[in-house]
Amino acid sequence: MNSDSTHVFLGMKAIVASEAMCQLISLAERVARSSATVLILGESGSGKEVLARAVHHFSGRSMKPWVDLNCGALPEHLIESELFGYDRGAFSGANNNKPGLFELAHQGTIFLDEIAELEMKMQVKLLRVLDGVPYYRLGGVKKVSVDVRIVAATNQELETAVAEGRFRSDLYHRLTQITLRVPPLRKRVEDIAPLAKHFLAQHDPTLCFSAEALDVLSRYSWPGNIRELRNVVIRAAVLTASQEIRPEDLPIQQDTPRSSPAENLEVMERKMIFDALHATNGHQQKAAARLGISRRTLSRKLKIYDGSISEARL
């Protein structure tokens, strides 16, 4: 497509120019009319939350609550109390009754990001809610019934997680009534320039890109997807000495081919992880936040790098 369009879903802007994303937004609009559970797949930073918000925006529940939770951001015991709430006296510090996120999302939509990070115990409880079974708040004696549409997202392949015993197969099949996959930024090159211009205008509307800089951006592989693009644009805007951002202002490897092999992406991912660890003095929680992934995801990737985990502070 030759021109980009801007959508706003629950206050979050979506800049869409590529045919692939236009078709995906159109598909989300059709899916939204149903009551089916939706699973959104895609690499970290590719725009899964925007698509989830689009599903709610186009649905008959759009005037009802939207509630979101990153399942990898909290330990298991906190996730349980966040999702299901608790009654007074359920545990030390529970001085009042607190409704859970499912109750707060009644008749609306709850978005569970990084769903693959849920522990098995929580997967069982989530499955029961999906099946419409009433539940108890922690420490409660009265069952709670809710009418909530669940939209989940993950950057992992859940089929692999099921095969490895990390994810329940029954929950997997329940979540995948409808599956939407967000393509990585390198597969939708037409979106790169409009997104870059949007981020630049947000940071400093007096600046612009040279044609050569936009060409460099379009040829880069973007292993960190939209999140990395935003960071690159902001850094370039801060460091440039003129009103026009040129190729030399861009903090990226300019000889990186657009369609990098998988092994090159793995090398880039590893570099990004250790750069984040270096920038946070080895603090994994801060590095994970900087990368936009969960602490557990970071730990798992470090273990893949064999002895490299010893370089980070637990």
C-alpha atoms as one frame of an Amber mdcrd trajectory, in Angstrom:
protein
   0.000   0.000   0.000   1.219   3.514  -0.764  -0.118   5.454   2.224  -0.331
   4.724   5.881  -3.377   4.974   8.111  -3.570   5.637  11.824  -5.908   3.748
  14.119  -6.369   4.407  17.821  -7.327   1.461  20.005  -7.959   2.323  23.669
  -5.612   5.273  23.414  -2.815   3.321  21.725  -1.949   4.390  18.182  -1.460
   1.796  15.460   0.376   2.991  12.346  -0.527   0.671   9.480   0.866   0.864
   5.956   1.677  -2.710   4.878  -0.846  -4.959   3.206  -0.097  -7.673   5.782
  -1.063  -5.441   8.726  -4.094  -3.983   6.961  -5.362  -7.510   6.408  -4.605
  -8.441  10.018  -6.548  -5.442  11.379  -9.427  -6.355   9.085  -9.314  -9.941
  10.348  -9.280  -8.720  13.957 -12.403  -6.695  13.228 -14.211  -9.796  11.960
 -12.977 -11.941  14.843 -14.070  -9.297  17.345 -17.730  -9.801  16.453 -17.627
 -13.323  17.885 -17.220 -14.337  21.512 -14.335 -16.710  20.752 -11.156 -16.750
  22.819  -8.255 -15.251  20.844  -4.570 -16.159  21.002  -2.146 -13.663  19.465
   1.301 -14.906  18.477   4.319 -12.889  17.471   7.840 -11.904  18.363   8.514
  -9.602  21.296   7.843  -5.992  20.377   5.925  -6.790  17.183   2.641  -5.182
  18.263   0.588  -7.959  19.883  -0.997  -5.642  22.456  -2.174  -3.246  19.757
  -3.924  -6.127  18.009  -5.480  -7.289  21.294  -6.810  -3.776  21.895  -8.195
  -3.780  18.349 -10.166  -6.954  19.098 -11.754  -5.257  22.123 -12.282  -1.993
  20.212 -14.241  -3.678  17.416 -16.222  -5.998  19.695 -19.649  -5.594  21.254
 -17.826  -5.270  24.580 -16.001  -2.087  23.565 -17.965   0.054  26.031 -17.226
  -2.398  28.847 -13.958  -2.749  30.813 -10.589  -3.537  29.279  -8.150  -5.097
  31.769  -4.621  -6.306  31.010  -1.992  -8.288  32.890   1.540  -9.335  31.988
   1.699 -12.915  33.283   5.493 -12.871  33.353   5.804  -9.725  35.443   4.528
 -11.114  38.751   5.341 -14.201  40.860   2.737 -16.954  40.975   1.178 -16.052
  44.343   0.662 -12.453  43.264  -0.820 -13.424  39.907  -3.409 -15.567  41.691
  -4.508 -12.729  43.957  -4.473 -10.252  41.044  -6.618 -12.434  38.798  -9.021
 -13.880  41.358  -8.942 -11.335  44.185  -9.054 -12.091  47.886 -11.229 -11.634
  50.945 -10.231  -9.933  54.151  -7.995 -12.143  56.270  -6.955 -14.409  53.396
  -3.314 -13.750  54.234  -1.183 -11.362  56.241  -1.855  -7.846  55.027  -5.246
  -8.657  53.466  -7.126  -6.069  55.514  -9.965  -5.572  53.030 -11.777  -7.476
  50.327 -10.257  -6.993  46.882 -11.946  -7.980  43.611  -9.716  -9.713  41.089
  -9.075  -8.626  37.526 -11.645 -11.101  36.228 -14.315  -9.372  38.304 -13.122
  -5.950  37.188 -13.326  -7.088  33.554 -16.900  -8.422  33.906 -18.732  -8.138
  30.545 -15.538  -6.784  29.008 -12.162  -8.141  27.895  -9.112  -9.301  29.819
  -5.775  -9.399  28.011  -3.257 -11.902  29.365   0.138 -11.120  27.875   3.001
 -13.651  28.049   0.472 -16.408  28.753   3.201 -19.059  28.364   4.775 -17.832
  31.610   1.845 -19.043  33.747   2.710 -21.807  36.186   0.794 -25.101  35.898
  -1.380 -24.376  38.948  -2.555 -21.117  37.433  -3.113 -22.767  34.071  -5.638
 -25.109  35.716  -7.493 -22.225  37.335  -7.540 -20.253  34.089  -8.926 -23.244
  32.213 -11.801 -23.496  34.679 -12.664 -19.830  34.208 -12.555 -20.291  30.440
 -15.015 -23.146  30.843 -17.365 -20.843  32.752 -16.841 -22.472  36.165 -17.397
 -20.081  39.120 -14.383 -19.624  41.391 -13.534 -18.461  44.899 -11.497 -15.426
  45.787  -8.480 -16.319  47.908  -9.836 -16.931  51.394 -13.389 -16.470  50.127
 -16.471 -18.545  50.887 -18.711 -17.247  48.105 -18.256 -18.274  44.481 -17.766
 -15.617  41.829 -19.164 -15.886  38.300 -17.908 -13.642  35.518 -18.629 -12.995
  31.851 -15.259 -12.123  30.353 -13.693 -12.492  26.945 -10.081 -13.618  27.149
  -7.464 -12.472  24.665  -4.029 -13.990  25.295  -0.636 -13.378  23.716   2.810
 -14.952  23.712   6.099 -14.721  21.840   6.624 -18.452  22.354   5.395 -21.350
  20.261   2.820 -22.917  22.573   2.824 -26.198  20.665   6.478 -26.596  21.651
   5.667 -25.678  25.252   2.922 -28.335  25.268   5.315 -30.951  23.866   7.872
 -30.051  26.540   5.291 -30.316  29.319   5.421 -26.606  30.198   1.896 -25.826
  29.021  -1.324 -27.799  29.369  -2.655 -29.159  26.089  -6.290 -28.673  27.155
  -5.657 -25.004  27.906  -3.793 -24.643  24.614  -6.765 -25.964  22.657  -9.141
 -23.762  24.649  -7.096 -20.651  23.952  -6.689 -21.284  20.234 -10.302 -20.997
  19.154  -8.998 -18.121  17.042  -5.272 -17.570  16.463  -3.842 -14.347  15.054
  -0.152 -14.041  14.201   1.541 -10.644  14.041   4.343 -10.662  11.443   7.737
  -9.325  12.555   8.690  -5.859  11.386  11.249  -7.241   8.900   8.355  -8.975
   7.085   6.366  -5.723   6.730   8.933  -3.250   5.466   6.253  -0.763   4.362
   5.484  -0.066   8.025   9.039   0.922   8.990   9.184   4.483   7.612   5.695
   5.531   8.804   6.407   4.145  12.268   9.798   5.845  12.418   8.274   9.176
  11.398   5.532   8.739  13.996   8.015   8.077  16.807  10.165  11.001  15.693
   7.186  13.361  15.642   6.250  12.215  19.144   9.742  12.957  20.451  10.653
  16.076  18.477   8.386  17.291  15.640  11.049  19.753  14.464  13.291  16.912
  13.228  13.054  14.839  10.060  14.778  11.888   8.390  16.938  12.112   5.309
  15.989   9.800   2.451  19.222   7.883   3.054  18.390   7.367   6.737  14.944
   6.008   5.871  16.585   3.636   3.400  18.944   2.365   6.122  16.011   1.820
   8.462  14.114  -0.115   5.800  17.074  -2.444   5.166  17.724  -3.289   8.822
  16.345  -6.600  10.127  14.853  -5.260  13.431  15.266  -8.267  15.729  13.633
  -6.179  18.482  10.791  -5.156  16.158   8.776  -1.984  16.864  10.170  -1.560
  20.362  13.716  -1.498  18.968  12.697   0.909  16.193  11.251   3.325  18.745
  14.439   3.214  20.809  16.639   3.743  17.752  14.584   6.747  16.642  14.658
   8.366  20.084  18.411   7.838  20.455  19.035   9.270  16.996  16.858  12.286
  17.785  18.769  12.931  20.994  22.233  12.524  19.480  21.849  14.210  16.086
  23.648  17.524  15.657  21.286  18.824  12.942  17.578  19.031  12.160  17.850
  16.095   9.774  18.661  12.591  10.968  21.266  11.034   8.685  22.519   7.417
   8.416  25.496   8.130  10.670  23.080   9.231  13.427  21.383   5.814  13.545
  22.717   3.486  16.285  22.334   0.301  14.237  24.546  -1.943  12.114  23.877
  -0.478   8.695  25.236  -3.425   6.753  22.728  -5.853   8.299  20.630  -7.470
   5.553  16.858  -7.122   5.806  16.219 -10.849   5.632  18.769 -12.179   8.095
  19.054 -15.935   8.620  17.749 -17.330  11.892  21.242 -17.777  13.246  22.023
 -14.103  12.677  18.862 -13.134  14.554  19.954 -15.332  17.441  23.308 -13.556
  17.513  21.533 -10.188  17.523  19.200 -11.310  20.291  22.133 -12.495  22.379
  23.917  -9.171  21.844  20.809  -7.204  22.848  20.437  -9.271  26.008  24.025
  -8.829  27.121  24.005  -5.153  26.181  20.964  -4.753  28.452  22.684  -6.673
  31.230  25.772  -4.522  30.861  23.691  -1.337  30.953  21.963  -2.475  34.172
  25.142  -3.773  35.830  23.972  -7.356  35.462  20.586  -6.830  37.157  18.297
  -9.334  35.436  14.980  -7.767  36.475  16.012  -4.343  35.172  17.509  -5.864
  32.021  14.284  -7.797  31.354  12.238  -4.600  31.727  14.621  -2.805  29.361
  14.176  -5.597  26.785  10.419  -5.775  27.236  10.431  -9.427  28.308   9.757
 -11.182  31.603  12.413 -12.064  34.165  11.699 -15.761  33.611  12.053 -15.435
  29.832  15.422 -13.733  30.315  16.586 -16.485  32.699  15.550 -19.166  30.221
  17.453 -17.487  27.394  20.536 -17.104  29.568  20.444 -20.810  30.361  20.415
 -21.520  26.628  23.711 -19.644  26.493  25.181 -22.300  28.818  27.645 -20.752
  31.242  26.747 -17.203  30.285  24.206 -16.969  33.079  27.055 -16.617  35.554
  27.746 -13.182  34.086  24.458 -11.841  35.468  23.473 -11.162  39.043  20.530
 -13.305  40.152
